[in-house]
């Protein structure tokens, strides 16, 4: 087989992910299933499909796209732009569907109607029909707006007071680290919405520039690095007539209700989840130190709140996927920890001890979810040493089982946290690892975001030794092996500063290494012409380094 065949196929198929159905919606009557799937295993344009009466057909995305129909990934998800329908939402019966193409709002019905473009201010984000399908709420220009499904009566419901305020969108931490991708929720009767208001004026501004194009101004990004200010997220109840009622979210947890720790911050800074079901609106808030979380019931008339459940943990409170929620009968489904198992409780009934509730089953070293609470917490205070030790143990165990493995020529490669681990492997244990490729490595944990880093390492002003212990920079002066550092210059998740700081430390210590910058590339690399070329470069580097 030609040497370039696999890298090209790997890039062309987006890591063999194209053509796989995803994002399913099943109608309440069980008669229809909507899902997204690309045109083919090599064509990335994504279409909206409908499966009904034993047959499937394209519902939207095949012919109504007026432009290139591409979206910017902003450094997260696919690196290369994805064409077509990348997300959608439906009404209660899965009859009215809304989606975005080329920044414009589109709608289609599942009863055989043709897709329609609705003329509203663009670009449009997260359009969602009301439960009865008569209205569509969406975000444009930081404002939450609503329009009738027939395209008439478009109007704003909540407009930003300043350029740093948005309505109906999640903030950076919610999207990247918490996993909350929504910023507004319809009431069951379609008469009002629960809306997130985000103010980022206090968040530190960082800049992403393109060194290859010095005439292009840098892009400003509000990034809450560990130990710095978070965005302020509040909630409002907004009627379709435009009336606003603030939700009285608690400011902080009482001292008696929070665990004691070296660093304690009881301010409720994080909105973990929100919803509006048949019993009313709910909101889940979490403290800055993540050891306390409350699930709140919200009075839809006054905005007053009442705690429905309180959760504390000596390390951090974690909500498994799908929680918190309420069943159709009103029974609460909440996180529950017992017998070293992080699972759920349905009403008063916990899942059996040893049964772990997760979205995807993965077995890996210490710190990996799904192997027990104690196992996951072993990286608190040190994000590198335990994980690296487990990789070494696994390597030696594999060599014992397979005598053909040559432990004198061991390479390690990875991206993001795995890139951090790969670089740490040759810096900390050059006696074991003889070469490494480190892509987008978060080398200095102080430069990553508040929610993720403070969970494991605390506050950098209170526990600086834990950030120092987990940083790769102090190890730059020690013995090292061949190291290839790769980073996308448009990465606004793990900023290129991580790689540049490690490279500067290695250079100052006289340690040879290689840096490969990728222009116009975000956090992940999937674009054909870049992903395949990168794989070939990595292969050549490892062959040179290991004498293969």
PyMOL commands that set and color helices and strands:
alter all, ss='L'
color gray80, all
select helices_A, chain A and resi 5-12+172-178+255-257+373-377+385-401+417-428+445-447+450-457+464-470+473-475+497-508+531-546
alter helices_A, ss='H'
color red, helices_A
select strands_A, chain A and resi 22-26+32-38+46-52+55-60+70-71+82-83+88-90+96-101+104-109+116-118+125-129+135-140+143-148+155-158+165-167+184-186+192-199+205-208+219-222+232-239+244-246+268-277+280-287+292-298+305-312+325-326+332-338+341-346+349-350+411-415+435-439+482-488+514-518
alter strands_A, ss='S'
color yellow, strands_A
deselect
rebuild
show_as cartoon
